[in-house]
Amino acid sequence: MVWRYVNNGGYNVKSAYNLIMEKFVDQASLCKEGDWSLIRKIDIPPRVKLFLWRLCYDCLPTKTKLRTRGVECSLMCALCENQIENVFHAFCHLSKE
């Protein structure tokens, strides 16, 4: 079997990733303002870096995000029950109450 997406015909994960990104992912939707590559340079545990990256790119499983992925759930925050749960509410607004 020959993998036609690399010059030598051999499969590798990087070539598959590049193919998926090129053919199936809207690159414009991935762009966020700011230089989030700085997160990689911070001297903190990898799990904290991952959390910060997910926070910055709005990839945390808030109720709003879960609903967009087809999960049936209430959008209201379980802690305050006053507002819709999203990243901003969970990490900025809720902490002030």
N, C-alpha and C positions, 0 to 999 in steps of 0.2 A: 504494500500500500504506500502511496506517495502523498505527502501533504503538500499541496500546491501553493501554499501561502508563504513558504520560505524557499530560498534559493537552492538549498541542498536537498529538499524534499523530505526532510525529517521533521517530525512533529515536536513542538515544544510549547509549554504553557504560555510563554510570552507571545508567540505568534497567534495562538488562539485568542488570547486577551485582546491583542491589537485588532484582530479580525472582528471580534464582537463589538469593540468600541467603535470601529469604523463603520460597520454595517447596521448596527442595531441601537446604538446609544446616541441620543441627541446631545452633542458636545456643548451646545449653548446652554442647556439646562444645568450642566455640571459646573459652569463658571460662577464663582462667588467672588464678590469684591473683597479684596484683602489678600495678604500673603500668608496663607495658612500653612505653608511649608515651614514656617518658623516653629510650629508645634513640634516638628521632628527634632529640632535642635535643643529643646528644653530638657534639662537634666531631671526628669521625673520618670517614675515607673511606666513601662509600656502600656499597661492597662489604663492609666490616667491619660496618656497621650491619645489613646483610642477614644476614650470618653470625650476629651476636648474636641477631637476631630469630628466625632459624631454630633456633638453639640453645635459646633460651628457650621456644619453642613446640614443641619436640621434632619439628622438621621436617627434621632432617638425615638423610641416607640411611645410617643405621646398619644393621647386619644385621637387627636386630630389626624396624626400620621397613620394610626391604625385604621381609621375610618377610610382614608384614601386608598388603603390597601385591601379594602373589602371586609374588614372585621366589623361585625355588628356590635357596637358599644355606644354608651352615652358619651356625648362630647363634653359633658360638664366635669369639672375638676372634682375628684373624689375627696379632696381635703377641704376645700372651701365651699364647694357646691354652688358657687356664684358665677363663675366664668368658664368659658371654653378652655379646655386644657391643651396648650401648645407649649413650645419650648420657651417662648418669652414669658408666658404666665408662670410656668413651673420654676424658672430660674431667676426671674427678675421681679415680677409683680408679687408672687406668692410669698417670697421671702420678706417683703415689707409689711405684710399683714400681721 
